[in-house]
């Protein structure tokens, strides 16, 4: 999994993967679309191939590079475990924020306010009402 993240961490390689999601392409087309030289594209494709993210298919006098779905599915499966954890934590945070907004707000200088203020303007207005 580390090889996958390392390969995708470089912006040009990530852009190549994004481009290849629409189908296999040759080095020249990748370079033209991403404004990279042929040597740059070839270097990035070697790294992506070593990370098992792309395959190469010789066709006539060209080599077409395409994504390997199995490696991306493995990455998605790995991320899915963490996605579930973060969704749960975000729901807990939403609940806490809602609870805080519904609870009375006790201003140390001016006493309780009916509902927790959500911005500076509401805080000022609350202070004015209490005077």
PyMOL commands that set and color helices and strands:
alter all, ss='L'
color gray80, all
select helices_A, chain A and resi 2-9+11-20+27-34+38-50+69-102+120-130
alter helices_A, ss='H'
color red, helices_A
select strands_A, chain A and resi 25-26+54-59+62-67+105-107+111-113
alter strands_A, ss='S'
color yellow, strands_A
deselect
rebuild
show_as cartoon
